[in-house]
């Protein structure tokens, strides 16, 4: 029984450009249509979008809804859909489920615990201070989206993992090329970043790369360990880059701050970060999930191999409690890097306020734009000109 409402004109996957405080009409329309809505999938057929928080939490913990792309519709093209390798091809935190996922997560989790991340606070603040100082030295006005928002999370991640920092330039280049529309260019960039991530397994650099290797089974192939490191760098950079633009824009908005949210120089740092992540989650949709058998959701029975996505952005916008309710997901696949991402964002705001109190947006807040290249990727501020005085 496929009786969920169908919204053929609601293109969640299109490339868009709009103002930073301009609502996305697609998410609002989907939420208004019901808790479960059908839309056209990029690779053909239908995808079911979850727009209600309680149902989303059910889906994110459902034993018959899997992350493994092996359960994707049989006629889907991997590249058109933006699918990861299957769990059999490449085991990872984002494609494994059940006991295998739990075991891999146990190997990762202590390395990203709240205590361990707190211990990195001074180092993360130092990285933010150094890189923002370099930006300020380039001239009175610089576009922080041109380099800083890429380089900063990469420097933090490589430093944390014990990857020599001379690799930051190469990693930044690879991350920029991953935003290409050319699948071959994207593939080459991902291969380059994977090689850089594997450098954390060489030499005697102390870091979490070696710690993760030692926590995995002793017979885990080097390539498999390297892929886990690549996934941490890739996901950590991509999402934090997007969030940084939004957070800095709101932190420096001043009198031009958007209505209905915490922003500006007088807002407590934690509140600013929390509100911004809630309104502008760097991942507006979850990664793909697929039913492994018939599953009933909101009165609709989905067949096996039905693709399911949770509309994080729409659910956050409609949350009565406010804040980033589902920004980092929920259930077994809750984002393992959530503590680190929030530390990075708070550190940048604190360093701007304490070390660069005269920093301000070089254009009115209303002139800033956010763009997305389509697919499952979220929006990124297109340019963020900041004047340092």
N, C-alpha and C positions, 0 to 999 in steps of 0.2 A: 504494500500500500504506500504509494509515493504521493501523499496528499499535502506535503508542505507547500506553501505558496511559492510560485515561480516568479522571479524578477529578472526578465531577460535584458532589461535596459540598465541594470545596476552593475556596471563594470568595475569591480573591485581591483582589477589587475591592469588597468590602463595607466599609461604614463600621464602625469598631471603636474601642473604648476599653479600654485595659489598663494595668497597671503598667509603669513604665519598665524594670524588669529582668525582666518577665514574658515568657517566650519566646512567639513567634507560632507556634501549632501548625500553621497552614496551610503555612508555608514548610518546616517539618520534614517534614510529610506528603508534600509534593511531592518533596522530595529523596529520601525513602525509596522513592518509587514508581519512580524511574529517572531517567536523564539527560534524557529528553524526555517530557513529560507533557501530555495534552490536558485542558483545562478549558473550561467554558462562558464564552463571551465576552459582555461587557455588551451589545453590539449584535447578538447572535445568532450562532449557529454555534459553532465551536470556535476556541480559540487554543492554540498550542503553546508550552509553558513550558520553557525550558532551565534545568536545575538543576545542571549539572556544569561546572566551570571550563574545562577544555580545550575542550569543545563550545561553551561560551559565547564563548570567544575566536575560535573558528572562525566562529561566526555573526556576530560583530561585525565581521569582516573579509571576509565572504563576498561575492563579486561579484554573486551572484544573489539577494541579500537586501537590499532597498532600504528607505530611510527615507521615500520619497515616498508620501504617502497616496493618490496616484492609483492605487496598486496594491492598495489595501484591497479587501476583498470588495465586489462591486458592490451588494449589498443592504444594506450598512451605512449607518446614519444617522450623519452626521458628529458630531452633538451627543451622541448616546448613546454613541458610541465615544470621544469626546474627541479627535477628529482635528484636526490643524493644517490650514491651507490647503495645497493641493498645491503642489509646486515650481513648476508653471506659473503658478499663481495668485499665489504669493508666494515667490520664491526665498529660502532661508535656510540657515544652517548645519545646521539640524536636519532639513531636508527634501531637500536636494540630495545627490547621490551622484556618485561618479566624478570626472572632470576638472573639472566645474563646482563641485563641493564643494571639491576641492583648491585651485582658484583663489581661491574665497571665503575659505577658511581661511588661505591665504597672506597675504591682506589683513589678516586679524584677528591672526594668530599673533604677529607682532613686538610688537604693542601689549600683549600679555599674557605676554611672555617672563619667565623667572625673574629676569633682571637688572632689567627694568623694574619688576616687582612688588617686588623688594627695595628699589629706590629709593623706593618709596612707603611703606616700613615705618614711618618716623617719623610720617608724616601719618596712617596708619591707626591707630597707637597713640594719636595725639593725639585723633582722633575718638572712639575707645573711651573715653579718659580723660574727655573732655568730657561725653559722653552718660551714662556711668555716674555722673559727678559730679552731673548733673542728676537722675538717678534717686535717688541717696542723699539729695539735698536735699528730696525730696518727703515724706520721713518715714522712720521707722526700718524699716518693712517695705513693700516694693513688689513688685508682680508684674511681673517682667521680660518676660514674654510679652505683656503688655498693650500695650506700646509699644516698649520698647527693641529687642527682636529684630527688629521690623519696621523701625524707624527707622535703626538702626546700619548694616546692609548697604546700605540705600538712600542714606544720607549718603556712605558710602565710594564707591559706584558713581557717584552724580551728581557728586561731587567729581572722581573719576577721569576721567569723560567730559567735564568742563567744562560741566555743566548747572548753572545758578544754584541755590544751595541753598535759595532761598525756595520751590522746587518740592517740597521734601521732604515737607511736610505733605500736599499733594495726591497725591503718589506713595504715601505711606503709606495714605491713605484708599482709593486705588484698589486697593492690594494686599490690604487687608482685604476689600473688596467682591468680589475675585476668588475668595474662599473661599466665596461664596454658593452655595446649591443651585439658584438661579434662573439659567438660561442667559442670560436677557436682562440681568440684573444683572452677570453675569460679563463679557458682551460690552461693556457700557457702561464697566466698570472698565478693561478692556483698551484700549479706545479712548482713555480719559483718560490712561492710562499711556503710550500711544504718542505722544500729543501732547506730554507732558512730555519724553519721550526725545528728540523732534525738536528741542526747545529747545537741545540741544547743538550744533545746526547754525547757530544764530543768534548774532549778536554776535561779540565778539572774545575770548571766554573761551578760554584755552588748555586743551586737554584732548584725550582720545582720540577724542571724537566727530568733531572736525574732522580729526584725523589719519586716522581710518578713512575718512572721506569722501574725503580726498586719495589714499588708497591704492586705492580702488575705481575702476573705469572711469569716465572723465570724463562719459560719457553715462548713468550710472546715475541714474534719477529720484530726486528728493528723497524721495518716499514710500518707495521701496525702501531707501534709506539709513536713513531713520527707522525702518523696521521692523527692520533689523539692530540698531539701538540699543535699540529696545524689547525685542527678544529677549534682549539682554545684561542689561538691567535686570530684566526679568521672571524669567529663569532664575536670575540671581545673587541676587536677593532671596529668592525662594521657597525655594531649597535651603539658603541660609545661615541663614535664619530658623529652619528646622527643626533644622539642626545646632547652632545656638547654644544652644537650650534643652537639648539633650542634653549638650553639652559643659559648660555652666555648672553644670548639675545634678550631674554627676559631679565637677567640679572642687571643688564646695562640699559634697560628700557627707560628708566626714570619716569618723567612726566608722560611719556608715550606708552606706558605700560598698558597691556590689554586689560579690558574689563573682565570681571568674574574670576580672577585668579591671583595668586600671590606672585608678585614680581617687584622689581625695583630694589634700590640700595638698602632700604630699611627692612626688608623681609628676612627673617631668620633663614640661614643657609639650608637647613634640613627641610624646612617648609617649602622653600623655593624649588629645591630638587624634586621633592615628592610631588608637588603640584604639577610641575612641568612634565615629569615622566607620566603622570596620570593622564594629562591632556594630550601629550605628544609621545606616545610609546614608540620607541625606535623600531619595534616590530609590531605593526598594526594588526597582523594576522599571525596565528601560530604557523609552524611548519605543517606540512601535509600529514594527515592521519587517515587511516583507511580501516573500514570494517572488515573483520576476518570472518564474519558470518552475519546472518540477519540480526539487526539491532533496532530496537524501538526507541525513538527519541521524540518527545513531545507529540506522541500520538501517531508518528509516521514510522513505518517499518522500512529501514534502509536495507538493501540487499548487500551481500558480500561484495567487497571491493569498491564500496561507495567512498569517495573522497570527502573528508570532513575538515572544515577549518573553523576556528574560533575567532570571532571578530573582537579582538582585544580592544582596539580603539573605540569601537562603538559601545562596548560594554562599559569601559572606563568612563566614557562621556555620560552614560546614563546612570552611573552609580550614585545612589543616594548618600553614600558615606563620603564620597570624594576620595582623592588620592589615587595611587597607582594600584588598584585592586588586582589586576591581572597582568600588569606590565611584564613581570618576570615569570608568568605562567602559574601553574598550580599542579599538584599531584606529583607523581614520580619523576616527571621531567622538569620540575621547577628549575629555573636557570641557576646553574652552579656558580656562575660568576657574578651573581647579584650584589654581593657585598663589595666586591672589587669595583664594579661599575659605579655604585653609589659613592664610594670613597673618591674615585677619580673626579666625579662631577662636583662633589663638595669641595675638593681641594682647589679646583680651578676658581670657583666663586670666591673662596677665602683668599686666595693669592691675589686675585684681581682687586678685592676690597682693601686688603692690607698693604700690598706692595704697589698697586697702581690705582690709587683712589680717584685719580682724574680721568680714568678710562671711561669712554662713553661711545655709544653708537655714532658712526659718522653720517648716518642717514636716519630719517624718522623710522620708528619701529614699523609703522604701517607700510613702508616701502619694501620691507624685507619679504622674500619669497621662499617657499619650500617647494621642492620638486622631487618626484619619484620617477624612476626609470621603468616602472611596471613590475608585474609579477608579484611575488610575496614581499619584496623589499619595501621598506618604509620610506618616508620622506626625509630629505636632507635639506638644510638651509642652502640655497644656491650661492649666496655670497654674504659674508658677514664683515663689512668694513667697520673697523674699530679705531678710534683715535686715542692714542696714549699721550697724556700730558703730564 
